[in-house]
């Protein structure tokens, strides 16, 4: 690695560390985060009232949390059944080869698949854990056969069908 790249990497790592230490996660910032996790659409005035700050002080703290990378984005939480998603499965995938090239090829294929809502490289018996959301069991069978079943890198597939989710805090 050249000297220029070492300097660039050192600078970016330093900047990240600096921002992390610059953003102090005190009691008030933790309350702000808690409220935004519950309702990311809160107005700044409502958020300020809930955490006991003036609107301007609250806005400064939220912006600091965003700049520091503590808040990385905001999302809409969708009612899955209202948009035709009636079937969810977690799928453990084992690869036939444990090379970097095989992993990257698998990941490229999965990224293109709209049925896969999450893809995690995990430790243990399997290499990947996927969360798959589709309309029904027939759509899942098609995904299982036509997508996962067609990938040369896939050695094993184990499906865990979600029957109910008594607690789900994903955004």
C-alpha positions in Angstrom: 0.0 0.0 0.0 1.4 3.4 -1.0 2.1 6.2 1.4 -0.8 8.3 0.0 -3.3 5.5 0.7 -1.9 5.1 4.3 -2.5 8.8 4.9 -6.0 8.7 3.4 -7.0 5.6 5.5 -5.4 7.1 8.6 -7.2 10.4 8.1 -10.6 8.7 7.5 -10.2 6.5 10.5 -9.2 9.5 12.6 -12.2 11.5 11.4 -14.6 8.6 12.2 -13.1 8.2 15.7 -13.1 12.0 16.3 -16.8 12.2 15.3 -17.7 9.2 17.5 -16.0 10.9 20.5 -17.3 14.3 19.6 -20.9 13.0 19.8 -21.4 12.4 23.4 -24.1 9.9 24.2 -25.3 11.5 27.4 -28.7 11.0 29.0 -30.4 13.6 26.8 -29.0 12.2 23.5 -30.1 8.8 24.5 -33.6 10.1 25.2 -33.6 11.8 21.7 -32.5 8.5 20.1 -35.2 6.6 22.1 -37.9 9.0 20.9 -36.8 9.0 17.3 -36.7 5.2 17.2 -40.3 5.1 18.4 -41.4 7.8 15.9 -38.9 9.1 13.4 -41.5 11.6 12.1 -41.7 13.6 15.3 -41.5 17.3 14.7 -38.5 19.0 16.3 -40.8 20.9 18.6 -42.5 17.7 19.8 -39.1 16.0 20.2 -37.7 18.9 22.2 -40.8 18.9 24.5 -40.4 15.2 25.1 -36.7 15.4 26.0 -36.9 18.7 27.9 -34.9 21.0 25.6 -35.5 24.1 23.6 -36.3 23.5 20.0 -33.0 25.0 18.9 -30.9 23.0 21.3 -32.7 19.8 20.3 -32.2 20.5 16.6 -28.5 21.0 17.2 -28.2 17.7 19.1 -30.1 15.8 16.3 -27.9 17.3 13.6 -24.8 16.4 15.7 -26.0 12.8 16.0 -26.6 12.7 12.2 -23.2 14.2 11.4 -21.5 11.9 13.8 -23.1 8.8 12.2 -25.1 7.8 15.2 -28.3 8.5 13.2 -27.7 7.0 9.8 -31.2 7.5 8.3 -35.0 7.5 8.6 -37.4 5.0 7.2 -41.1 4.3 6.8 -42.3 1.1 8.5 -44.7 -0.6 6.2 -47.7 -2.8 7.0 -46.6 -5.9 5.1 -50.0 -7.4 4.6 -51.4 -4.1 3.2 -48.8 -4.3 0.4 -49.3 -8.0 -0.3 -46.5 -9.5 1.8 -48.1 -12.5 3.5 -45.2 -14.8 3.9 -41.8 -14.4 5.6 -39.1 -16.9 6.0 -35.6 -16.8 7.4 -33.3 -18.8 5.1 -30.0 -20.3 6.2 -27.7 -20.7 3.2 -24.6 -22.9 3.0 -22.1 -22.3 0.2 -20.3 -25.1 -1.7 -17.1 -23.1 -1.7 -15.7 -20.9 1.0 -13.7 -18.6 -1.2 -14.0 -14.8 -1.4 -15.0 -15.1 -5.0 -17.8 -17.5 -4.2 -19.1 -15.2 -1.4 -19.0 -12.1 -3.7 -20.8 -14.0 -6.5 -23.6 -15.1 -4.1 -23.9 -11.6 -2.6 -24.2 -10.0 -6.1 -27.0 -12.4 -7.0 -28.9 -11.8 -3.7 -28.6 -8.1 -3.9 -30.5 -8.2 -7.2 -33.3 -10.2 -5.6 -36.2 -8.0 -4.4 -37.6 -10.9 -2.2 -34.5 -10.7 0.0 -35.0 -7.9 2.5 -31.9 -8.8 4.6 -28.8 -10.7 3.9 -26.3 -11.4 6.7 -22.9 -13.2 6.5 -22.9 -15.2 9.7 -20.7 -17.6 11.6 -21.6 -21.2 12.3 -22.8 -24.0 10.1 -24.2 -21.7 7.4 -22.5 -18.8 5.6 -25.6 -16.6 5.2 -28.9 -15.8 6.8 -31.6 -14.2 4.6 -34.9 -12.7 5.5 -37.2 -13.3 2.6 -40.6 -11.7 2.1 -43.1 -12.7 -0.6 -46.8 -12.8 -1.1 -47.4 -16.5 -0.3 -46.0 -20.0 -0.1 -46.1 -20.4 -3.9 -44.1 -17.2 -4.4 -41.6 -18.5 -1.9 -41.4 -21.9 -3.7 -40.6 -20.0 -6.9 -37.9 -17.9 -5.1 -36.5 -21.1 -3.5 -36.3 -22.9 -6.8 -35.7 -20.2 -9.4 -33.3 -18.0 -7.4 -31.5 -19.9 -4.7 -31.8 -23.2 -6.5 -30.1 -21.7 -9.6 -27.0 -20.3 -7.9 -24.0 -22.5 -8.4 -22.5 -21.3 -5.1 -25.4 -22.6 -3.0 -24.8 -26.0 -1.3 -27.6 -26.1 1.3 -30.9 -24.2 2.0 -32.7 -24.4 5.3 -36.0 -22.4 5.6 -37.5 -21.2 8.8 -41.1 -20.0 8.1 -42.3 -17.2 10.3 -45.7 -18.0 11.8 -46.1 -14.9 14.0 -43.9 -12.1 15.2 -44.9 -11.1 18.8 -41.9 -8.6 18.8 -40.4 -7.0 15.8 -38.5 -3.7 16.3 -37.0 -3.5 12.8 -37.6 -0.2 11.0 
